[in-house]
Amino acid sequence: MRVAVHQGSYAELPSAVEASGADLVIAAEMITTGYHIGARSHELAEPADGPTAARMSALATESGVALAYGYPESDGGRVYNSVQLIGRDGRRLANYRKTHLFGDIDRDWFEPGAEAVVQAELDGLRIGLLICYDVEFPELVRAHALAGTELLVVPTALMSPYELVADTLVPARAYESQLYVAYANRCDTEQELTYCGHSCVVAPTGEVLARAGAGPELISAEVTRDALVASRLENTHLADRRPDLYRGLSA
C-alpha cells in the first residue's frame, strides 16, 4: 500500500489526493475547520455522517483513494476531536475520538473519547487511528500493536517548539511497538500557535521512510506486511513482553 501524508490546507486536499498516486491519503487534525478556533469548533461541528463526510466520500470515490481526516464531531450535544477513515469506494470505515486531550485547547471544547483502539481493514492491512497527543502515550500505541494494528494513522496539530515529538518520539513508538506510523501534521499558524510540520511515515524498524519539512508538502511511502513481518522477527519486543510484571501500570 502506498500511503501519502498531506501537510497542507483543507482547500488543497482535493488536488493533493489527485496528485498523490497513493492508496491512502492522510490529512491533519481538525483539517476541515482549524484546530485552535475556540467556540467555533462547536459551531462547525458535524455528525460523523454529515455534509463534510459526504464531500470526503465523494472525493474518495472520484479519485479511488482512501482518506483519513480530522474534524470536530457532534453527537448528542457533545463535541469530540475526531478522525474519520473513508475507503476508496466512499464508505465510512472507522471513526475515532481523541482520548487524551491536550491542555485547555482541547479540554475547554471537546469531550474525551472512550474507546482506545479503533481499527479498520484497508487493502489487506489493519489500520488503527489516534490523534496527535494520543501517540505520546506508549501504553496506547502498545494497545494498538497488541490488538493487531499494522499501520497507525495519526492526524496531528503539533506546534513549535515540540518538534522532538515528530522527529524522535514517533520513530521510537514505531520501533518499540513494531508497527508503521503515519503522522500527519499541519504547517500553518493559528493565533499564537505555529504548527511545525515534520510529518512522517515511519517503518517498524524505526526507519523514517518519508519526512516533510516545515512548509506545505505531500510525502508518501510504501507500507507492506512483508516488511512488517520481517521487522517483528528481527525485533521481538512484542513476543518478549512480560505482562505479569506490568500489572501495576494500569492502576
C-alpha positions as CSV (number, residue, x, y, z in Angstrom):
1,M,0.0,0.0,0.0
2,R,1.3,3.5,-0.8
3,V,0.5,5.9,2.0
4,A,0.6,9.7,1.5
5,V,0.6,12.5,4.1
6,H,-0.9,15.8,3.1
7,Q,0.9,18.6,5.0
8,G,-1.2,21.5,3.8
9,S,-4.6,23.1,3.9
10,Y,-8.1,21.7,3.5
11,A,-8.6,23.7,0.3
12,E,-5.5,22.0,-1.2
13,L,-6.6,18.5,-0.1
14,P,-8.6,17.5,-3.3
15,S,-5.7,18.4,-5.6
16,A,-3.3,16.6,-3.2
17,V,-5.4,13.5,-3.3
18,E,-5.5,13.6,-7.1
19,A,-1.7,14.1,-7.3
20,S,-0.7,11.6,-4.6
21,G,-0.6,8.4,-6.6
22,A,-1.4,6.8,-3.2
23,D,-3.9,4.2,-1.9
24,L,-4.5,6.2,1.3
25,V,-4.1,10.0,1.9
26,I,-3.9,11.2,5.5
27,A,-4.7,14.8,6.5
28,A,-4.1,16.7,9.7
29,E,-6.0,17.0,12.9
30,M,-9.1,19.2,12.6
31,I,-8.1,20.0,9.0
32,T,-11.7,20.7,7.9
33,T,-12.2,23.7,10.3
34,G,-8.9,24.6,12.0
35,Y,-7.8,23.4,15.4
36,H,-7.2,26.4,17.7
37,I,-10.5,28.1,17.0
38,G,-12.3,28.0,20.4
39,A,-16.1,28.2,20.3
40,R,-16.2,27.9,16.5
41,S,-15.3,24.2,16.9
42,H,-18.8,23.8,18.3
43,E,-20.4,26.0,15.7
44,L,-18.7,24.0,12.9
45,A,-19.1,20.5,14.4
46,E,-20.9,17.9,12.3
47,P,-22.1,14.3,12.8
48,A,-19.8,11.6,11.5
49,D,-22.2,11.2,8.6
50,G,-22.6,15.0,8.0
51,P,-22.0,17.2,4.9
52,T,-18.2,17.1,5.2
53,A,-18.2,13.3,5.4
54,A,-20.3,13.3,2.3
55,R,-17.8,15.5,0.5
56,M,-14.9,13.4,1.6
57,S,-16.8,10.2,0.5
58,A,-17.3,11.8,-2.9
59,L,-13.6,12.7,-3.2
60,A,-12.6,9.2,-2.3
61,T,-15.0,7.7,-4.8
62,E,-14.0,10.0,-7.6
63,S,-10.2,9.6,-7.0
64,G,-10.2,5.9,-6.0
65,V,-8.1,7.0,-3.0
66,A,-8.9,6.2,0.7
67,L,-8.9,9.2,3.1
68,A,-8.3,9.9,6.8
69,Y,-9.0,13.4,8.0
70,G,-9.6,15.2,11.3
71,Y,-12.8,17.2,12.1
72,P,-15.0,18.3,15.0
73,E,-17.7,15.7,15.6
74,S,-21.1,16.4,17.1
75,D,-23.1,13.6,18.7
76,G,-25.9,14.0,21.1
77,G,-25.0,17.5,22.2
78,R,-21.3,16.6,22.8
79,V,-18.4,17.6,20.6
80,Y,-15.3,15.4,20.0
81,N,-12.0,16.0,18.3
82,S,-12.3,13.1,15.8
83,V,-10.7,11.4,12.8
84,Q,-12.6,9.5,10.1
85,L,-11.3,6.9,7.7
86,I,-13.1,6.6,4.4
87,G,-12.5,3.8,1.9
88,R,-11.7,4.3,-1.8
89,D,-15.3,3.4,-2.5
90,G,-16.6,6.2,-0.3
91,R,-17.7,4.0,2.6
92,R,-17.0,5.3,6.1
93,L,-14.8,2.6,7.6
94,A,-13.9,3.9,11.1
95,N,-14.3,7.0,13.3
96,Y,-12.1,7.7,16.4
97,R,-12.5,10.3,19.1
98,K,-9.3,11.7,20.7
99,T,-8.9,10.1,24.1
100,H,-6.0,12.2,25.6
101,L,-6.9,15.9,25.5
102,F,-4.1,18.4,25.3
103,G,-4.4,21.4,27.6
104,D,-7.1,23.9,27.6
105,I,-7.2,24.0,23.8
106,D,-8.8,20.5,23.9
107,R,-10.3,20.3,27.3
108,D,-12.3,23.6,27.0
109,W,-14.1,22.5,23.9
110,F,-14.0,18.7,23.5
111,E,-15.2,15.6,25.3
112,P,-12.6,12.8,25.6
113,G,-13.3,9.7,23.6
114,A,-13.9,6.5,25.5
115,E,-12.6,3.9,23.0
116,A,-8.8,3.4,23.0
117,V,-8.4,1.1,19.9
118,V,-10.4,1.8,16.8
119,Q,-9.4,-0.1,13.7
120,A,-10.5,-0.9,10.1
121,E,-9.2,-3.2,7.3
122,L,-8.0,-1.4,4.2
123,D,-6.3,-3.1,1.3
124,G,-5.4,-6.1,3.5
125,L,-3.8,-4.1,6.2
126,R,-5.3,-3.4,9.7
127,I,-5.4,0.4,10.2
128,G,-5.5,2.0,13.6
129,L,-6.4,5.6,14.4
130,L,-5.0,8.0,17.0
131,I,-4.9,11.8,17.2
132,C,-1.8,14.0,18.0
133,Y,-1.2,13.9,21.8
134,D,-2.5,10.3,21.9
135,V,0.7,9.0,20.3
136,E,2.8,10.4,23.1
137,F,1.4,7.7,25.5
138,P,3.3,4.5,24.9
139,E,0.5,2.4,26.5
140,L,-2.0,3.5,23.8
141,V,0.3,2.7,20.9
142,R,1.2,-0.7,22.5
143,A,-2.5,-1.4,22.9
144,H,-2.9,-0.9,19.2
145,A,0.0,-3.3,18.5
146,L,-1.4,-6.0,20.7
147,A,-4.8,-5.6,19.0
148,G,-3.2,-6.2,15.6
149,T,-2.8,-2.7,14.2
150,E,-0.3,-2.7,11.4
151,L,-0.4,0.9,10.3
152,L,-1.2,3.6,12.9
153,V,-2.6,6.7,11.4
154,V,-2.1,9.9,13.4
155,P,-3.6,13.2,12.3
156,T,-1.8,15.9,14.3
157,A,-1.6,19.6,15.1
158,L,1.8,19.7,16.7
159,M,3.2,23.2,17.3
160,S,6.7,24.6,17.9
161,P,8.7,24.1,20.0
162,Y,7.7,20.4,20.2
163,E,9.4,19.2,17.1
164,L,11.0,16.5,19.3
165,V,7.7,14.6,19.2
166,A,7.7,14.3,15.4
167,D,11.4,13.8,15.0
168,T,12.3,11.5,17.9
169,L,9.2,10.2,19.7
170,V,7.2,9.0,16.7
171,P,10.0,6.8,15.3
172,A,10.5,5.4,18.8
173,R,6.8,4.5,19.0
174,A,7.0,2.7,15.7
175,Y,10.1,0.7,16.7
176,E,9.1,-0.2,20.3
177,S,5.6,-1.4,19.3
178,Q,6.6,-2.8,15.9
179,L,4.1,-1.1,13.6
180,Y,4.1,1.5,10.9
181,V,3.2,5.1,11.9
182,A,1.9,7.8,9.6
183,Y,2.0,11.1,11.3
184,A,0.2,14.0,9.5
185,N,0.9,17.4,10.9
186,R,0.0,21.0,10.0
187,C,2.4,23.7,8.9
188,D,0.4,27.0,9.3
189,T,-0.3,29.5,12.1
190,E,-3.4,30.0,14.2
191,Q,-3.4,32.9,16.7
192,E,-0.3,32.4,18.8
193,L,0.4,28.8,17.6
194,T,2.8,28.0,14.8
195,Y,2.5,24.4,13.6
196,C,5.9,22.8,12.9
197,G,5.2,20.4,10.1
198,H,7.7,17.5,10.1
199,S,5.1,15.0,9.1
200,C,6.5,11.5,8.6
201,V,5.9,7.9,7.6
202,V,7.9,5.5,9.8
203,A,8.6,1.8,9.4
204,P,8.5,-0.7,12.4
205,T,12.3,-0.7,12.2
206,G,12.3,2.9,13.2
207,E,13.4,4.0,9.7
208,V,11.8,7.2,8.6
209,L,10.6,6.3,5.1
210,A,9.4,9.9,4.3
211,R,9.7,13.2,6.1
212,A,8.3,16.6,5.4
213,G,9.9,19.9,6.2
214,A,8.3,22.9,7.8
215,G,6.1,24.0,4.9
216,P,3.3,22.6,2.7
217,E,4.3,19.3,1.3
218,L,2.9,15.9,0.1
219,I,5.0,12.9,1.1
220,S,4.5,9.2,0.5
221,A,6.0,5.8,1.2
222,E,5.3,2.2,0.6
223,V,3.9,0.1,3.5
224,T,3.9,-3.7,3.2
225,R,3.0,-6.6,5.5
226,D,6.1,-8.5,4.4
227,A,8.4,-5.7,5.8
228,L,6.3,-5.6,9.0
229,V,6.6,-9.4,9.5
230,A,10.4,-9.3,8.8
231,S,10.8,-6.5,11.4
232,R,8.9,-8.4,14.0
233,L,11.0,-11.4,13.5
234,E,14.2,-9.3,14.0
235,N,12.9,-7.1,16.8
236,T,10.9,-9.3,19.1
237,H,9.6,-6.7,21.5
238,L,6.0,-7.9,21.4
239,A,6.9,-11.6,21.7
240,D,9.4,-10.9,24.6
241,R,7.0,-9.0,26.8
242,R,6.4,-10.0,30.5
243,P,2.8,-8.8,31.1
244,D,2.9,-10.4,34.6
245,L,5.5,-7.7,35.6
246,Y,3.5,-4.8,34.3
247,R,0.1,-5.2,36.0
248,G,0.6,-2.1,38.1
249,L,0.8,0.1,35.0
250,S,-3.0,0.1,34.7
251,A,-3.5,1.2,38.3
